[in-house]
Amino acid sequence: MDWLDALQLLRGEGRACVLATVTDVRGHAPREAGTKMVVDEARTWDTVGGGNLEATVVERARAMIAAGERDPRSVEFALTEHATVEHGRQCCGGVVRVLLEPQPALPTVAVFGVGHVGHELARVLSRFPVRLHLVDSRAEQVRRDRFADLVDGPAQLQLHYTPAPESVLAGLPAGAHVLIMSHDHAEDFLLCDAALRRGDLGSVGLIGSSAKWARFRKRLREEGHTEAAVRRIRCPIGLPDVPGKSPAAIAVSVTGQLLGEFERQRPGHPRDGAAQ
């Protein structure tokens, strides 16, 4: 697999990585300008020249991933016997500059129930770089033609028709954000229960009134969930200061709330991973 295939693979997996590019070569060096490699937290693809050069590139790239860095960084290496090294000497005699470009992991959002509100929410979220799962137990709600105008945006759109939407929830990556807004309160409850049993989701939101949430809260406690666990579900959803109950207003409000969650969960943020 080459560096381009690796980028596509990692983007599809929702994993962060760093693209390393040799941008300048003066004198002799193992690889020419334009050479690229990809580094994630555990693997590498292609090579920028091996030896101390590559080992240091990999080390710094992984430090950038761990710190959640987003800005590119340029690093210069002298390939002489007099250069300070950490991973063995390279005596090619040249100087190499490498650009390290972080490729952040895309947040995953799963919308369960693609009725009026879910469809408007999909429209707004499709304008952001996210992995967007749209799930419904009604086949007509996730026909591809309903979303033909959304596929050209930066979001990676995946449509799921299934009579058992909890099976899609079970397959989401850790840290995914779940929004529950199906046409059926029984289905909503089943999804809330399944989400709490996961215990590793980024956030869980339930659309509904205070009366609906009071009933759900009681039933979730009866199912054995602790009060602390039940409080992980946000109901109602959306930013409280955004007025309006139209599907479009709710979609904008919920998207604003999600953008805040994305930032809080970014590696290196003071509240990294904190559930709200």
TORDRENSE-370158 format. One line per 10 residues: number of its first residue (from 0); for each residue x negated, y negated, z negated of N, C-alpha, C, O, CB. Coordinates in steps of 0.02 Angstrom, whole numbers, plus 50000, padded with zeros to 5 digits. Atoms other than C-alpha are relative to their C-alpha. Glycine has a CB too. Layout:
REM residues N
NUM = X Y Z X Y Z X Y Z X Y Z X Y Z ~ ...
This chain:
REM residues 276
0 = 49958 50060 50000 50000 50000 50000 49956 49937 50000 49911 49931 49958 50048 50000 49939 ~ 50040 50060 49998 49928 49831 50048 50030 49946 49955 50082 49956 49923 49994 49974 50072 ~ 49980 50053 50047 49945 49666 49954 50071 49975 50015 50108 49958 49969 49951 49943 50002 ~ 49934 50026 49982 50100 49611 50051 50055 50048 49978 50106 50028 49952 50004 49987 50075 ~ 49952 49950 50023 50192 49774 50018 50005 50000 49924 50060 50009 49896 49980 50070 50025 ~ 50000 50002 50074 50141 49761 49835 50041 49941 49975 50080 49949 49927 49928 49995 49973 ~ 49960 50058 50019 50215 49586 49822 50074 50015 50006 50113 49998 49961 49981 49939 50042 ~ 49930 49984 49989 50379 49648 49894 50024 50052 49949 50080 50047 49924 50010 50026 50071 ~ 49982 49949 50050 50379 49800 49779 50012 49969 49932 50062 49982 49900 49945 50053 49996 ~ 49996 50030 50066 50348 49697 49623 50059 49951 49995 50091 49946 49943 49936 49965 49982
10 = 49943 50046 49999 50477 49567 49673 50065 50040 49992 50110 50020 49956 50001 49959 50066 ~ 49941 49958 50006 50604 49707 49694 50008 50030 49931 50064 50041 49908 49997 50055 50051 ~ 49999 49972 50067 50557 49778 49524 50010 49946 49947 50022 49961 49888 49936 50038 49986 ~ 49993 50055 50048 50569 49606 49443 49940 49994 49954 49948 49976 49896 50062 50010 49960 ~ 50060 50001 50042 50389 49615 49380 49956 49941 50021 49951 49924 50079 49962 50066 50006 ~ 50046 50056 49988 50267 49470 49364 49934 50027 50027 49914 50083 50012 49988 49959 49936 ~ 50066 49982 49974 50102 49474 49457 49963 49936 50019 49989 49881 50013 50006 50048 50061 ~ 50041 50055 49977 49962 49363 49522 49972 50018 50069 49946 50073 50079 49942 49983 49950 ~ 50030 49992 49934 49911 49342 49704 49932 49965 49999 49928 49904 49987 50046 49971 50056 ~ 50068 50028 49999 49722 49317 49716 49976 49995 50072 49979 50044 50109 49951 50044 49957
20 = 50022 50012 49932 49652 49241 49876 49931 49970 50001 49918 49920 49967 50050 49954 50037 ~ 50066 50031 49990 49471 49210 49925 50010 49940 50047 50027 49947 50105 49948 50053 50031 ~ 49987 50061 49962 49484 49029 49983 49938 49969 50031 49943 49931 50079 50034 49950 49957 ~ 50061 50031 49974 49302 48984 50014 49941 50046 49986 49934 50073 49932 49989 49929 49968 ~ 50061 49960 50007 49139 49077 50043 49942 49960 50027 49943 49935 50083 50007 50068 50038 ~ 50062 50033 49978 48967 48997 50050 49943 50050 49992 49931 50076 49937 49986 49934 49958 ~ 50053 49950 50002 48823 49112 50094 50029 50070 50006 50082 50079 50035 49960 49994 49935 ~ 49979 49930 49994 48837 49301 50079 50048 50019 49944 50038 50000 49886 49938 50046 49999 ~ 49950 49977 50049 48987 49380 49992 50030 50065 50025 50028 50079 50085 50055 49946 49989 ~ 49972 49935 49980 49074 49550 49992 50060 49995 50047 50069 50039 50089 50019 50039 49939
30 = 49940 50008 49957 49235 49484 50075 50003 49929 50026 49973 49883 49997 50065 50018 49960 ~ 49995 50065 49967 49278 49340 50189 50058 49960 49972 50102 49986 49938 50007 50009 50076 ~ 49945 50043 50019 49391 49191 50157 50065 50026 50030 50066 50050 50087 49987 49926 50023 ~ 49936 49975 49978 49574 49238 50169 50016 50069 49972 50074 50090 49975 50003 50003 50074 ~ 49988 49935 50030 49553 49407 50084 50044 49993 49939 50037 49946 49900 49933 50034 49981 ~ 49953 50005 50056 49690 49442 49958 50004 50065 49962 49989 50119 49988 50070 49981 50026 ~ 49982 49941 50040 49733 49560 49817 50056 49979 49953 50066 49920 49939 49939 50028 49961 ~ 49945 50012 50047 49881 49577 49698 49984 50036 49935 49960 50093 49935 50068 50025 50029 ~ 50013 49973 50066 49865 49607 49511 50064 49995 49958 50094 49941 49954 49941 49962 49965 ~ 49947 50004 50050 50003 49653 49389 49970 50019 49933 49909 50025 49927 50061 50044 50018
40 = 50026 49988 50068 49988 49695 49205 49964 50066 49993 49929 50077 49944 50057 49996 49950 ~ 50032 49935 50006 49929 49872 49241 49967 50025 50064 49927 50072 50061 50050 50050 49977 ~ 50023 49973 49937 49890 49894 49426 49970 49945 50044 49979 49886 50032 50057 50035 50037 ~ 50025 50047 49950 49798 49814 49572 50010 50030 50070 50015 50091 50078 49924 49984 49988 ~ 49994 49980 49931 49818 49820 49761 49952 49959 50042 49947 49898 50034 50073 49992 50026 ~ 50052 50030 49959 49682 49781 49890 49942 49976 49956 49941 49989 49896 50029 49941 50040 ~ 50061 50018 50036 49515 49704 49840 49972 49934 50025 49978 49918 50085 49947 50054 50007 ~ 50034 50062 49980 49424 49537 49840 49925 50008 49998 49888 49959 50007 50022 49942 49954 ~ 50072 49991 49995 49252 49616 49832 49968 50043 49948 49908 50055 49950 49969 49936 49998 ~ 50028 49955 50050 49231 49729 49682 49953 49965 49951 49947 49904 49951 49963 50055 50034
50 = 50050 50025 50047 49101 49710 49545 50026 49950 49949 50085 49949 49933 49944 49969 50037 ~ 49982 50049 50050 49100 49568 49420 50053 49952 50026 50098 49931 49990 49939 49961 49978 ~ 49952 50045 49969 49195 49457 49541 50071 50026 49991 50115 49991 49964 49985 49990 50074 ~ 49932 49973 50002 49346 49570 49552 50022 50015 49929 50079 50003 49911 50005 50063 50042 ~ 49981 49985 50069 49342 49627 49371 50020 49937 49963 50067 49938 49923 49941 50035 49964 ~ 49983 50063 50033 49344 49446 49313 50066 49972 50027 50106 49945 49989 49944 49949 50009 ~ 49936 50021 49970 49484 49403 49435 50058 50038 49968 50108 50008 49948 50000 50011 50076 ~ 49947 49959 50029 49588 49547 49368 50012 49980 49927 50069 49973 49905 49982 50075 50004 ~ 49994 50019 50070 49552 49499 49188 50036 49934 49991 50081 49928 49950 49931 49996 49968 ~ 49969 50066 50006 49600 49317 49213 50072 50001 50025 50115 49967 49997 49960 49948 50039
60 = 49932 49995 49974 49753 49362 49316 50046 50030 49946 50102 50006 49937 50002 50043 50063 ~ 49958 49969 50051 49818 49474 49176 50010 49954 49940 50063 49956 49908 49969 50066 49977 ~ 49992 50049 50053 49787 49339 49048 50053 49948 50020 50092 49926 49978 49933 49965 49984 ~ 49950 50047 49976 49891 49221 49155 50070 50030 49996 50118 49996 49976 49985 49979 50073 ~ 49935 49967 50004 50032 49349 49164 50023 50002 49927 50081 49987 49912 49996 50072 50029 ~ 49982 49994 50071 50028 49376 48975 50021 49933 49971 50065 49930 49927 49942 50028 49960 ~ 49984 50067 50026 50034 49188 48944 50059 49968 50035 50082 49914 50016 49939 49955 50007 ~ 49943 50028 49963 50175 49161 49068 49982 49938 50041 50025 49896 50052 50054 49983 49953 ~ 50021 50059 49962 50073 49035 49168 50034 49999 50068 50047 50050 50099 49924 50000 50009 ~ 49966 50009 49936 50155 48964 49323 49958 49961 50050 49969 49965 50111 50066 49966 49990
70 = 50041 50042 49956 50024 48846 49393 49941 50039 50027 49910 50078 49991 49976 49937 49963 ~ 50058 49966 49971 49890 48910 49513 49935 49975 49969 49931 49919 49943 49999 49992 50076 ~ 50065 50018 50028 49709 48910 49459 49946 50022 50049 49950 50077 50077 49989 50033 49929 ~ 50055 49984 49956 49550 48906 49563 49937 50014 49959 49920 49976 49914 49987 49943 50052 ~ 50059 49979 50038 49395 48997 49500 49942 50011 50048 49950 50041 50101 50016 50065 49959 ~ 50060 49993 49958 49218 48992 49570 49952 50051 49969 49943 50052 49908 49964 49932 50010 ~ 50047 49949 50022 49093 49135 49560 49935 49994 50039 49936 49990 50101 50031 50072 50008 ~ 50066 49999 49968 48907 49128 49595 49975 50073 49999 49970 50104 49946 49949 49953 49963 ~ 50020 49930 49994 48848 49297 49659 49923 50005 50005 49896 50026 50055 50033 50034 50063 ~ 50073 49997 50003 48665 49285 49606 49980 50035 49935 50020 50042 49889 49969 49930 50004
80 = 50025 49964 50059 48558 49376 49480 49994 49954 49939 49985 49977 49883 49932 50031 50015 ~ 50007 50047 50056 48550 49218 49375 50068 49978 49971 50071 49944 49920 49962 49938 50022 ~ 49933 50020 50023 48739 49196 49356 50019 50036 49936 50001 50094 49926 50052 50013 50054 ~ 49974 49969 50060 48821 49228 49189 50058 50046 50019 50105 50024 50052 50023 49946 49949 ~ 49948 49952 49981 48928 49385 49206 50022 50039 49939 49988 50041 49887 49973 50048 50054 ~ 49973 49958 50054 49034 49498 49097 50007 50073 50022 50012 50117 49980 50067 49974 49977 ~ 49984 49933 49976 49057 49650 49209 49948 50025 50050 49966 50061 50097 50069 50001 50031 ~ 50053 49976 49955 48890 49680 49296 49982 49948 50053 50024 49908 50074 50022 50063 50034 ~ 50026 50051 49954 48783 49578 49417 50014 50018 50073 50014 50077 50093 49926 49990 49990 ~ 49996 49994 49928 48813 49549 49602 49950 49952 50030 49951 49892 50015 50073 49984 50026
90 = 50056 50040 49975 48663 49486 49699 50007 49986 50075 49957 49985 50111 49934 50036 49987 ~ 49989 50014 49929 48742 49446 49868 49967 49934 50021 49946 49925 50078 50075 49998 50016 ~ 50032 50064 49987 48674 49270 49853 50047 49943 50017 50025 49886 50023 49952 50008 50055 ~ 49952 50052 49980 48833 49175 49897 50040 49973 49941 50028 49990 49883 50047 50027 50052 ~ 49953 50029 50048 48967 49076 49807 50070 50010 50027 50084 49997 50086 49985 49923 49987 ~ 49931 49984 49979 49150 49127 49813 50049 49962 49956 50041 49958 49895 50013 50076 49995 ~ 49946 50032 50038 49304 49028 49762 50064 50040 50012 50080 50058 50068 50010 49925 50022 ~ 49940 49959 49997 49463 49124 49722 50058 49960 49969 50052 49932 49915 49990 50068 49962 ~ 49939 50033 50024 49638 49050 49703 50045 50053 49969 50062 50103 50001 50037 49963 50057 ~ 49955 49956 50036 49748 49136 49573 50069 49968 49997 50078 49916 49966 49974 50016 49927
100 = 49933 50028 49997 49933 49108 49606 50050 50046 49963 50064 50101 49987 50022 49990 50074 ~ 49952 49959 50036 50057 49172 49476 50065 50008 50040 50090 49961 50071 50015 49970 49931 ~ 49936 49984 49970 50213 49256 49544 50046 50024 49943 50046 50084 49928 49994 50055 50059 ~ 49961 49980 50060 50335 49254 49397 50052 50053 50016 50076 50058 50073 50035 49939 49971 ~ 49946 49952 49993 50457 49395 49370 50066 49964 50007 50079 49915 49973 50002 50048 49939 ~ 49934 50030 49991 50631 49355 49430 50046 50023 49943 50048 50083 49927 50030 50019 50069 ~ 49950 49979 50049 50764 49354 49293 50054 50044 50033 50070 50035 50092 50033 49939 49966 ~ 49946 49958 49976 50898 49487 49312 50065 49979 49968 50070 49973 49906 49986 50075 49985 ~ 49933 50017 50024 51081 49437 49297 50050 50049 50030 50049 50063 50090 50019 49926 50019 ~ 49948 49954 49977 51225 49560 49308 50068 49972 49981 50082 49960 49922 49990 50072 49969
110 = 49933 50025 50010 51403 49497 49329 50048 50059 50009 50053 50087 50063 50017 49941 50050 ~ 49953 49944 49998 51533 49629 49287 50071 49971 50007 50100 49945 49959 49994 50044 49935 ~ 49935 50028 49984 51696 49579 49370 49991 49941 50047 49969 49887 50027 50037 49978 49936 ~ 50012 50052 49950 51693 49478 49531 50067 49974 50025 50082 49976 50085 49957 50027 50058 ~ 49939 50034 49982 51862 49393 49527 49986 49928 50017 49932 49912 50043 50052 50005 49944 ~ 50008 50071 49983 51887 49205 49546 49938 49970 49967 49898 49938 49999 50062 49961 49981 ~ 50057 50029 50036 51762 49157 49411 49935 50035 50021 49885 50002 50033 50010 50006 49924 ~ 50060 49964 49981 51638 49294 49454 49974 49981 50069 49914 49976 50080 50012 50075 49998 ~ 50020 50019 49933 51638 49245 49637 49970 49930 50001 49919 49919 50034 50060 50002 50048 ~ 50030 50067 50004 51608 49061 49597 49933 50002 49966 49886 49966 49985 50048 49952 49962
120 = 50064 49993 50035 51471 49111 49477 49946 50028 50047 49889 50007 50046 50007 50045 49937 ~ 50047 49973 49952 51390 49215 49613 49977 49947 50049 49918 49945 50067 50031 50059 50038 ~ 50018 50055 49955 51394 49063 49729 49946 49956 49970 49897 49939 50003 50062 49958 50018 ~ 50047 50045 50032 51302 48955 49604 49933 50036 49988 49880 50009 50003 50028 49972 49934 ~ 50061 49964 50017 51177 49087 49548 49959 50019 50062 49898 50027 50058 50016 50063 49961 ~ 50036 49981 49940 51134 49132 49727 49951 49946 50023 49908 49959 50065 50049 50015 50056 ~ 50045 50055 49983 51046 48963 49739 49937 50000 49958 49896 49955 49964 50036 49933 49992 ~ 50058 49996 50045 50918 49017 49608 49962 50065 50013 49992 50114 50035 50023 49994 49926 ~ 50039 49938 49991 50776 49144 49615 50013 50049 49944 49977 50051 49894 49925 49983 50004 ~ 49982 49949 50049 50858 49285 49519 50016 50065 50036 50029 50065 50096 50061 49977 49957
130 = 49973 49937 49975 50899 49468 49543 50072 50003 49976 50085 50010 49916 49957 50063 49974 ~ 49930 50008 50018 51088 49458 49547 50039 50063 50018 50047 50080 50077 50029 49939 50036 ~ 49958 49941 49991 51195 49614 49523 50073 49980 49992 50091 49951 49940 49980 50056 49950 ~ 49929 50012 50004 51380 49596 49560 50036 50067 49999 50029 50107 50045 50025 49956 50061 ~ 49974 49933 50014 51479 49741 49491 50076 49996 49991 50101 49952 49956 49967 50031 49937 ~ 49927 49999 50009 51664 49784 49505 50025 50071 50010 49998 50109 50050 50035 49952 50049 ~ 49968 49935 49992 51773 49938 49486 50053 49999 50054 50087 50050 50065 50030 50023 49934 ~ 49954 50007 49943 51881 49873 49630 49959 49990 50063 49922 49941 50069 50051 49940 49989 ~ 50043 50001 49941 51803 49907 49799 50007 49936 50040 49958 49911 50067 50015 50060 50044 ~ 49990 50060 49958 51882 49757 49885 49965 49938 49973 49953 49891 50010 50075 49986 50007
140 = 50032 50059 50029 51800 49636 49764 49926 49995 50017 49897 49941 50012 50008 50002 49925 ~ 50071 50001 49984 51624 49685 49816 49987 50019 50073 49935 50047 50090 49961 50047 49954 ~ 50013 49993 49929 51647 49697 50004 49945 49951 50020 49945 49893 49999 50065 49987 50041 ~ 50057 50042 49981 51490 49628 50084 50022 49937 50036 49988 49885 50030 49952 50038 50044 ~ 49979 50060 49963 51588 49507 50194 50023 49944 49953 50023 49886 49974 50056 50018 50048 ~ 49981 50052 50047 51649 49415 50038 49940 49957 49980 49948 49900 49956 50031 50031 49937 ~ 50060 50034 50023 51468 49364 50005 49953 49984 50057 49893 49974 50047 49964 50042 49948 ~ 50042 50011 49941 51406 49334 50182 49964 49934 49997 49908 49928 50024 50042 50003 50063 ~ 50031 50066 50004 51368 49152 50142 49950 49995 49943 49921 49941 49932 50052 49946 49993 ~ 50045 50003 50058 51262 49198 49990 49933 50035 50013 49886 50025 49974 50033 50031 49940
150 = 50058 49957 49992 51132 49315 50063 49938 49962 50024 49883 49989 50020 50015 50054 50050 ~ 50058 50038 49975 51019 49178 50135 49967 49958 49946 49917 49925 49959 50021 49956 50056 ~ 50030 50038 50054 50982 49099 49966 49942 50037 49969 49925 50092 49991 50052 49985 49947 ~ 50059 49968 50032 50833 49138 49853 50017 50059 49956 49972 50098 49939 49964 49949 49960 ~ 49982 49943 50043 50931 49263 49747 49997 50065 50039 50011 50068 50099 50071 49990 49972 ~ 49997 49932 49972 50911 49449 49778 50067 50030 49979 50077 50048 49921 49940 50044 49975 ~ 49931 49981 50014 51092 49504 49791 50009 50076 50008 49990 50105 50058 50047 49963 50047 ~ 49983 49930 49998 51148 49681 49750 50072 50010 49980 50093 49987 49926 49953 50042 49955 ~ 49929 49989 50013 51330 49735 49760 50011 50071 49977 49981 50118 50005 50042 49985 50063 ~ 49988 49933 50028 51396 49882 49659 50076 50010 49994 50109 49974 49957 49966 50008 49931
160 = 49932 49976 50013 51565 49965 49675 49994 50066 49963 49962 50113 49986 50041 50009 50067 ~ 50002 49938 50039 51589 50096 49540 50059 50002 49953 50074 49952 49920 49934 50006 49962 ~ 49947 49993 50050 51735 50162 49437 49972 50001 49929 50010 49995 49881 50039 50064 50013 ~ 50032 49998 50066 51609 50172 49293 49947 49946 49997 49887 49961 50001 49969 50070 49986 ~ 50050 50054 49999 51525 50000 49284 49948 50005 49945 49894 49976 49952 50035 49934 49996 ~ 50050 49992 50053 51439 50048 49122 49938 50037 50025 49885 50031 49995 50031 50036 49941 ~ 50058 49964 49973 51326 50160 49228 49950 49950 50031 49890 49961 50028 50022 50051 50053 ~ 50044 50052 49974 51257 50004 49315 49966 49964 49942 49907 49949 49945 50039 49951 50044 ~ 50028 50034 50059 51233 49920 49146 49943 50041 49971 49892 50013 49951 50054 49988 49947 ~ 50052 49957 50028 51132 50070 49087 49935 49997 50040 49882 50009 50012 50025 50072 49996
170 = 50059 50000 49958 51013 50052 49234 49965 49933 50006 49915 49927 50041 50018 50023 50067 ~ 50031 50066 49996 50973 49867 49211 49934 49999 49962 49926 50036 49913 50047 49946 49972 ~ 50064 50004 50037 50796 49821 49158 50008 49966 49932 50056 49928 49922 49947 49963 50041 ~ 50000 50035 50064 50759 49766 48981 49995 49925 50012 49960 49902 50058 49941 50024 49955 ~ 50001 50072 49992 50788 49580 48960 50051 49972 50048 50056 49912 50056 49934 49978 50022 ~ 49949 50023 49953 50929 49574 49088 50055 49960 49963 50068 49971 49904 50032 50060 50038 ~ 49945 50040 50026 51070 49449 49062 50065 50026 50028 50074 50033 50088 49991 49924 50017 ~ 49937 49967 49981 51245 49524 49064 50058 49952 49987 50063 49923 49933 50009 50066 49961 ~ 49939 50041 50006 51407 49429 49094 50059 50045 50015 50064 50075 50069 49998 49938 50048 ~ 49944 49954 49996 51568 49526 49065 50064 49960 50012 50084 49921 49969 50006 50044 49936
180 = 49940 50039 49982 51724 49458 49152 50044 50041 50049 50065 50015 50101 49980 49932 50032 ~ 49961 49957 49955 51819 49604 49228 50075 49983 49996 50095 49940 49956 49989 50075 49982 ~ 49928 50011 49998 52006 49610 49267 50036 50037 49945 50097 50030 49937 50027 50021 50068 ~ 49969 49953 50046 52037 49735 49127 49966 49994 49932 49906 50004 49925 49995 50073 50027 ~ 50030 50007 50067 52013 49704 48940 49971 50065 49974 49923 50063 49936 50052 49974 49952 ~ 50028 49936 50022 51985 49890 48912 49930 50010 50031 49885 50035 49997 50047 50058 50021 ~ 50066 49996 49968 51842 49885 49038 49951 49952 49968 49893 49969 49957 50006 49985 50076 ~ 50043 50048 50034 51773 49729 48956 49974 50028 49934 49915 50022 49918 50039 49934 49988 ~ 50021 49973 50065 51772 49815 48787 49949 50055 50008 49899 50058 49972 50060 50025 49961 ~ 50047 49945 49987 51686 49969 48856 49931 49972 50017 49880 49999 49994 50025 50044 50057
190 = 50064 50030 49981 51550 49858 48931 49967 49966 49941 49906 49969 49933 50010 49949 50058 ~ 50028 50032 50061 51528 49759 48769 49968 50054 49956 49913 50045 49930 50054 49961 49961 ~ 50026 49945 50041 51505 49922 48675 49936 50028 50029 49887 50040 49993 50053 50056 49993 ~ 50060 49973 49967 51381 49988 48803 49941 49952 49996 49884 49973 49988 50015 50016 50074 ~ 50054 50050 50003 51283 49825 48802 49968 49999 49931 49907 49994 49925 50028 49930 50017 ~ 50028 50000 50068 51264 49828 48613 49961 50064 49986 49912 50062 49949 50056 49992 49949 ~ 50037 49937 50011 51208 50009 48617 49932 49998 50034 49886 50034 50013 50041 50060 50025 ~ 50066 50008 49968 51067 49959 48735 49951 49967 49951 49897 49993 49938 50006 49959 50065 ~ 50042 50034 50049 50995 49835 48611 49940 49963 50027 49902 49933 49989 49977 50048 49951 ~ 50060 50032 49973 50865 49766 48733 50016 49950 50055 49972 49932 50095 49953 50053 50026
200 = 49981 50047 49948 50963 49646 48843 49981 49929 49980 49976 49913 49921 50076 50005 50014 ~ 50019 50069 50014 50915 49464 48860 50056 49961 49969 50045 49923 49922 49977 49966 50063 ~ 49941 50032 50028 51091 49401 48827 50061 50036 50025 50059 50069 50077 50003 49924 50019 ~ 49937 49969 49981 51270 49462 48834 50055 49947 49990 50062 49920 49936 50015 50064 49958 ~ 49945 50048 50004 51417 49348 48873 50065 50032 50019 50068 50073 50065 49986 49940 50044 ~ 49932 49974 49987 51603 49388 48870 50047 49942 50013 50051 49896 49972 50025 50044 49941 ~ 49951 50052 49987 51734 49279 48952 50063 50016 49961 50082 50074 49954 50015 49995 50076 ~ 49938 49987 50036 51892 49256 48851 50015 49948 49947 49974 49905 49932 49998 50067 49969 ~ 49976 50045 50052 51989 49165 48718 49975 50021 49932 49946 50075 49924 50077 49996 50000 ~ 50019 49983 50068 51956 49160 48532 50041 50059 49974 50015 50099 49935 50010 49939 49953
210 = 49959 49944 50021 52101 49281 48507 49973 50066 50028 49969 50116 49992 50074 49990 50022 ~ 50030 49940 49970 52024 49406 48628 49937 50020 49963 49926 50078 49949 49985 49989 50075 ~ 50062 49986 50033 51856 49391 48543 50011 50026 49930 49974 50070 49907 49956 49939 49999 ~ 49986 49976 50067 51931 49416 48370 50019 50074 50001 49998 50113 49959 50057 49959 49968 ~ 49982 49929 49994 52009 49581 48427 49939 50042 50017 49928 50096 49989 50055 50009 50054 ~ 50060 49962 49980 51848 49637 48512 49951 50006 49942 49923 50059 49930 49966 49966 50060 ~ 50048 49999 50056 51743 49590 48362 50019 50053 49949 49976 50091 49925 49996 49930 49967 ~ 49975 49951 50048 51851 49694 48246 49989 50071 50026 49965 50114 49989 50075 49989 49985 ~ 50006 49933 49972 51850 49844 48363 49926 50021 50006 49910 50080 49997 50033 50004 50068 ~ 50071 49983 49995 51662 49835 48390 49971 50019 49932 49930 50065 49927 49961 49940 50029
220 = 50021 49980 50068 51635 49840 48202 50026 50069 49983 49991 50109 49952 50025 49948 49947 ~ 49972 49934 50013 51750 49991 48194 49962 50054 50038 49962 50112 50017 50074 50001 50020 ~ 50040 49952 49961 51640 50074 48326 49930 50010 49969 49891 50050 49995 49993 49976 50071 ~ 50063 49990 50036 51493 50059 48206 49947 49947 50011 49892 49954 49984 49973 50064 50019 ~ 50049 50053 49989 51405 49902 48267 49998 49954 49939 50049 49937 49910 50017 49960 50063 ~ 50008 50046 50056 51335 49789 48132 50024 49930 50020 50030 49915 50079 49927 49998 49977 ~ 49979 50069 49986 51393 49609 48116 49945 49963 50037 49959 49922 50081 50017 49964 49935 ~ 50056 50033 49966 51219 49552 48169 49998 50019 50074 49985 49977 50117 49933 50018 49967 ~ 50000 49978 49930 51231 49657 48327 50058 49969 50038 50049 49946 50094 50005 50076 50003 ~ 49942 50028 49967 51406 49596 48368 49990 49926 50016 50014 49901 50067 50063 50008 49956
230 = 50012 50071 49988 51347 49416 48353 49955 49988 50061 49949 49931 50083 49968 49968 49939 ~ 50041 50008 49939 51231 49447 48501 50043 49987 50061 50019 49962 50111 49957 50062 50011 ~ 49954 50014 49944 51383 49436 48613 50025 49928 49993 50049 49908 49940 50060 50050 50001 ~ 49976 50069 50000 51425 49257 48659 50070 49998 50031 50080 50018 50088 49952 49953 50039 ~ 49932 50009 49976 51610 49221 48676 50030 49941 49962 50033 49943 49900 50043 50065 49991 ~ 49997 50009 49927 51666 49101 48744 49931 49988 50030 49883 49975 49994 50047 49942 50017 ~ 50063 50011 49965 51530 49082 48875 49997 49929 50029 50049 49897 50038 49991 50051 50056 ~ 50009 50066 49969 51458 48923 48948 49979 49947 49950 49982 49957 49889 50063 49979 50033 ~ 50020 50056 50041 51395 48757 48884 50062 49964 49973 50106 49947 50012 49955 49951 50041 ~ 49939 50030 50029 51521 48680 48764 50014 49929 50024 50071 49907 50022 49995 50000 49925
240 = 49990 50070 49980 51494 48504 48830 50023 49993 50073 50036 49937 50095 49937 49961 49990 ~ 49977 50004 49930 51544 48548 49009 50075 50012 50000 50098 50066 49982 49963 50054 50046 ~ 49927 49993 50004 51732 48516 49025 50028 50038 50060 49995 50047 50111 50033 49931 49996 ~ 49964 49969 49944 51858 48608 49132 50004 50075 49995 49959 50108 49970 49967 49981 50064 ~ 49989 49928 50001 51930 48782 49150 50006 50029 50070 50023 50088 50077 50062 50016 49960 ~ 49998 49974 49933 51925 48798 49338 49943 50049 50010 49892 50043 49976 49997 49943 50053 ~ 50055 49954 49988 51819 48941 49407 49934 49965 50015 49881 49986 49992 50017 50046 50057 ~ 50061 50036 49983 51694 48816 49478 49969 49968 49938 49908 49971 49930 50014 49946 50053 ~ 50027 50032 50061 51677 48722 49313 49969 50052 49954 49916 50041 49926 50056 49961 49963 ~ 50027 49947 50042 51652 48884 49217 49934 50025 50029 49886 50038 49992 50050 50058 49992
250 = 50061 49975 49968 51523 48942 49344 49941 49953 49988 49886 49976 49973 50010 50009 50074 ~ 50053 50049 50012 51422 48781 49327 49978 50002 49927 49918 50001 49912 50023 49929 50019 ~ 50015 49999 50071 51434 48788 49137 49959 50062 49981 49911 50057 49943 50065 49998 49960 ~ 50035 49937 50016 51378 48971 49127 49931 50000 50030 49883 50023 49998 50040 50060 50025 ~ 50066 50002 49969 51236 48943 49249 49953 49955 49960 49895 49973 49950 50005 49974 50073 ~ 50041 50043 50042 51172 48798 49144 49976 50035 49937 49919 50028 49917 50037 49937 49981 ~ 50018 49962 50060 51174 48909 48991 49947 50053 50016 49900 50062 49978 50063 50033 49970 ~ 50049 49949 49980 51081 49047 49084 49932 49969 50013 49881 49999 49995 50025 50036 50062 ~ 50064 50032 49986 50946 48927 49143 49962 49987 49935 49901 49993 49933 50009 49935 50040 ~ 50032 50009 50065 50912 48886 48961 49974 50065 49972 49920 50067 49943 50049 49969 49951
260 = 50023 49934 50022 50901 49072 48921 49938 50021 50037 49891 50048 50007 50056 50052 50009 ~ 50059 49982 49961 50778 49099 49063 49938 49966 49971 49886 49997 49963 50009 49982 50074 ~ 50058 50038 50025 50664 48963 48994 49979 50025 49932 49919 50031 49918 50016 49925 49998 ~ 50017 49976 50067 50674 49026 48815 49965 50067 50001 49924 50082 49958 50063 50004 49957 ~ 50029 49934 49997 50626 49201 48869 49936 50003 50041 49905 50056 50047 50049 50049 50029 ~ 50063 50001 49962 50479 49147 48975 49942 50014 49953 49938 49984 49899 49991 49932 50036 ~ 50059 49988 50042 50315 49218 48905 49964 49936 49985 49953 49894 50029 49954 50050 50034 ~ 50035 50061 50020 50225 49085 48807 50045 49946 49972 50021 49899 49941 49963 49973 50057 ~ 49954 50049 50028 50382 48988 48762 50003 50008 49925 49999 50065 49900 50072 50007 50031 ~ 49999 49994 50074 50392 48947 48575 50054 50047 49974 50047 50076 49920 50009 49931 49969
270 = 49946 49955 50021 50554 49047 48567 50006 50059 50046 50061 50084 50059 50066 49963 49997 ~ 50004 49944 49953 50499 49185 48684 50039 50059 49974 50026 50085 49920 49926 50020 50013 ~ 49963 49939 50016 50625 49326 48683 50054 49992 49948 50088 50040 49932 49954 50052 49978 ~ 49950 50008 50053 50737 49249 48550 50070 50004 50029 50086 49968 50077 49990 49933 49964 ~ 49932 49994 49977 50917 49301 48574 50042 49946 49968 50032 49927 49911 50029 50070 49984 ~ 49957 50052 50025 51050 49169 48556 50072 50026 49997 50117 49989 49977 49996 49936 50044
